Amino acid sequence: MAQTFLQMAKEAMAQAQSISAEKAIAELEANPNALLVDVRDESEVAVTGLGTKAFNAPGRSIAWLADTDTDNDYRTPELQDRGRRILTTCGMSPCYRGAKAANLLMKMGFTDVAYVEGGMAALLAAGLKTESPTRPSQAIEIGEAQLPGS
């Protein structure tokens, strides 16, 4: 049966653990191992900056970045510890992309994941400090024909 965007968003958010923006900021400040995974695309990050202690993994790239396959040239050390506290965020409410990312990471074996309710809009309103990305985006920029397993 076909679903609307709002139905898909509600389903994804119901499957994932959530955390308020205020609690997320407190966790990021208190836990040196916590990581904010921002799944917004490069143009969205350019507008607000990237949150402190944040890693940008836009769109589908999070799956390759978090993969444990040693033959995967795209995997990143920030997303190899399956016990690491990971908070995911997207642009705003409903935080569909953040919830989808949290669900995907849980399927990949991460054990301590939550998405931020209200996304980056809520984090900024709650006082999250941001910085301009100092390095090129970590986004994987490859064509469909080059994707692993294609």
Secondary structure as a PSIPRED ss2 file (coil, helix, strand):
# PSIPRED VFORMAT (PSIPRED V4.0)

   1 M C   1.000  0.000  0.000
   2 A C   1.000  0.000  0.000
   3 Q C   1.000  0.000  0.000
   4 T C   1.000  0.000  0.000
   5 F H   0.000  1.000  0.000
   6 L H   0.000  1.000  0.000
   7 Q H   0.000  1.000  0.000
   8 M H   0.000  1.000  0.000
   9 A H   0.000  1.000  0.000
  10 K H   0.000  1.000  0.000
  11 E H   0.000  1.000  0.000
  12 A H   0.000  1.000  0.000
  13 M H   0.000  1.000  0.000
  14 A H   0.000  1.000  0.000
  15 Q H   0.000  1.000  0.000
  16 A C   1.000  0.000  0.000
  17 Q C   1.000  0.000  0.000
  18 S E   0.000  0.000  1.000
  19 I E   0.000  0.000  1.000
  20 S C   1.000  0.000  0.000
  21 A H   0.000  1.000  0.000
  22 E H   0.000  1.000  0.000
  23 K H   0.000  1.000  0.000
  24 A H   0.000  1.000  0.000
  25 I H   0.000  1.000  0.000
  26 A H   0.000  1.000  0.000
  27 E H   0.000  1.000  0.000
  28 L H   0.000  1.000  0.000
  29 E H   0.000  1.000  0.000
  30 A H   0.000  1.000  0.000
  31 N C   1.000  0.000  0.000
  32 P C   1.000  0.000  0.000
  33 N C   1.000  0.000  0.000
  34 A C   1.000  0.000  0.000
  35 L E   0.000  0.000  1.000
  36 L E   0.000  0.000  1.000
  37 V E   0.000  0.000  1.000
  38 D E   0.000  0.000  1.000
  39 V C   1.000  0.000  0.000
  40 R C   1.000  0.000  0.000
  41 D C   1.000  0.000  0.000
  42 E H   0.000  1.000  0.000
  43 S H   0.000  1.000  0.000
  44 E H   0.000  1.000  0.000
  45 V H   0.000  1.000  0.000
  46 A H   0.000  1.000  0.000
  47 V H   0.000  1.000  0.000
  48 T H   0.000  1.000  0.000
  49 G C   1.000  0.000  0.000
  50 L E   0.000  0.000  1.000
  51 G E   0.000  0.000  1.000
  52 T C   1.000  0.000  0.000
  53 K C   1.000  0.000  0.000
  54 A E   0.000  0.000  1.000
  55 F E   0.000  0.000  1.000
  56 N E   0.000  0.000  1.000
  57 A C   1.000  0.000  0.000
  58 P C   1.000  0.000  0.000
  59 G C   1.000  0.000  0.000
  60 R C   1.000  0.000  0.000
  61 S H   0.000  1.000  0.000
  62 I H   0.000  1.000  0.000
  63 A H   0.000  1.000  0.000
  64 W H   0.000  1.000  0.000
  65 L H   0.000  1.000  0.000
  66 A C   1.000  0.000  0.000
  67 D C   1.000  0.000  0.000
  68 T C   1.000  0.000  0.000
  69 D C   1.000  0.000  0.000
  70 T C   1.000  0.000  0.000
  71 D C   1.000  0.000  0.000
  72 N C   1.000  0.000  0.000
  73 D C   1.000  0.000  0.000
  74 Y C   1.000  0.000  0.000
  75 R C   1.000  0.000  0.000
  76 T C   1.000  0.000  0.000
  77 P H   0.000  1.000  0.000
  78 E H   0.000  1.000  0.000
  79 L H   0.000  1.000  0.000
  80 Q C   1.000  0.000  0.000
  81 D C   1.000  0.000  0.000
  82 R C   1.000  0.000  0.000
  83 G C   1.000  0.000  0.000
  84 R C   1.000  0.000  0.000
  85 R C   1.000  0.000  0.000
  86 I E   0.000  0.000  1.000
  87 L E   0.000  0.000  1.000
  88 T E   0.000  0.000  1.000
  89 T E   0.000  0.000  1.000
  90 C C   1.000  0.000  0.000
  91 G C   1.000  0.000  0.000
  92 M C   1.000  0.000  0.000
  93 S C   1.000  0.000  0.000
  94 P C   1.000  0.000  0.000
  95 C C   1.000  0.000  0.000
  96 Y H   0.000  1.000  0.000
  97 R H   0.000  1.000  0.000
  98 G H   0.000  1.000  0.000
  99 A H   0.000  1.000  0.000
 100 K H   0.000  1.000  0.000
 101 A H   0.000  1.000  0.000
 102 A H   0.000  1.000  0.000
 103 N H   0.000  1.000  0.000
 104 L H   0.000  1.000  0.000
 105 L H   0.000  1.000  0.000
 106 M H   0.000  1.000  0.000
 107 K H   0.000  1.000  0.000
 108 M C   1.000  0.000  0.000
 109 G C   1.000  0.000  0.000
 110 F C   1.000  0.000  0.000
 111 T C   1.000  0.000  0.000
 112 D C   1.000  0.000  0.000
 113 V E   0.000  0.000  1.000
 114 A E   0.000  0.000  1.000
 115 Y E   0.000  0.000  1.000
 116 V E   0.000  0.000  1.000
 117 E C   1.000  0.000  0.000
 118 G C   1.000  0.000  0.000
 119 G H   0.000  1.000  0.000
 120 M H   0.000  1.000  0.000
 121 A H   0.000  1.000  0.000
 122 A H   0.000  1.000  0.000
 123 L H   0.000  1.000  0.000
 124 L H   0.000  1.000  0.000
 125 A H   0.000  1.000  0.000
 126 A C   1.000  0.000  0.000
 127 G C   1.000  0.000  0.000
 128 L C   1.000  0.000  0.000
 129 K C   1.000  0.000  0.000
 130 T E   0.000  0.000  1.000
 131 E E   0.000  0.000  1.000
 132 S C   1.000  0.000  0.000
 133 P C   1.000  0.000  0.000
 134 T C   1.000  0.000  0.000
 135 R C   1.000  0.000  0.000
 136 P C   1.000  0.000  0.000
 137 S C   1.000  0.000  0.000
 138 Q C   1.000  0.000  0.000
 139 A C   1.000  0.000  0.000
 140 I C   1.000  0.000  0.000
 141 E C   1.000  0.000  0.000
 142 I C   1.000  0.000  0.000
 143 G C   1.000  0.000  0.000
 144 E H   0.000  1.000  0.000
 145 A H   0.000  1.000  0.000
 146 Q H   0.000  1.000  0.000
 147 L C   1.000  0.000  0.000
 148 P C   1.000  0.000  0.000
 149 G C   1.000  0.000  0.000
 150 S C   1.000  0.000  0.000
